[in-house]
């Protein structure tokens, strides 16, 4: 009989976690599969971990990992997946925006031979700046990434143990998980759903976490910024040399009447300086990722484990 692991990353989810664990338990009772439910708590400052510990006393399939500190919203889920021992691993957030009633749907897809099944938002009730920024991010990523990333996926879904084993081999200290999954290569199966609004608690996503994710995704899975720097630098050099030659010729021909002043020079200096600062920042992002790999930092350092063998 197949064994399923369900991994749920949390951070300050005391309003959701108990309801979510009960919802997972209810869904898994609808099939005959054995399972474990791993909650990996990213150093919550509320009562999330205490609530899970209390639930474990009543549900032995529930397990808990508490991180030593907050390692960010990207590292913690990947680490949790790597701790799972199931034949398939389901990653599902506890905010109910990825509905737990889809668990059996994605398991049924896996049982037909699919190695990766991702949840994809068909519609969302999310509005405002964050939704617009997210759409813009996916558009940029689709245009620039060398990896065929699937847009509008939430990160939640099912991953066969063979995929999890490949992720472990990569040992990436700063992973963009959706990019890792796409890099590994099997065709991704999609389950579309209408994403509801968060009902309880506050979202941990904001414009800053989205920018952080966007930079990491582009740096890890696209050479386009480096090529753009090279091409734009070459173009600016050619234009600058051409203009310098043109102004020199005009000055020779119209020595007494041609006076271009210092305005073009100042504009050129500020333009080139702006590009240099931008490109130095992009290079810094690439160097930062390289440094993380060289230092071989762990994804997560655990503070505590509960109910693991």
TABELZI-V326110 format. One record per run of one state. SS is the DSSP state (helix for helix, strand for strand, loop for the rest). FROM is the first residue (numbers start at 1). LEN is the number of residues. If there is no record, write none. Layout:
((SS,FROM,LEN) (SS,FROM,LEN))
This chain:
((loop,1,2) (strand,3,8) (loop,11,6) (helix,17,12) (loop,29,5) (strand,34,8) (loop,42,6) (helix,48,9) (loop,57,5) (strand,62,6) (loop,68,4) (helix,72,12) (loop,84,4) (strand,88,4) (loop,92,8) (helix,100,12) (loop,112,4) (strand,116,9) (loop,125,4) (helix,129,16) (loop,145,8) (strand,153,8) (helix,161,10) (loop,171,6) (helix,177,8) (loop,185,3) (strand,188,8) (loop,196,11) (helix,207,15) (loop,222,2) (helix,224,30) (loop,254,9) (helix,263,33) (loop,296,6) (strand,302,5) (loop,307,3))
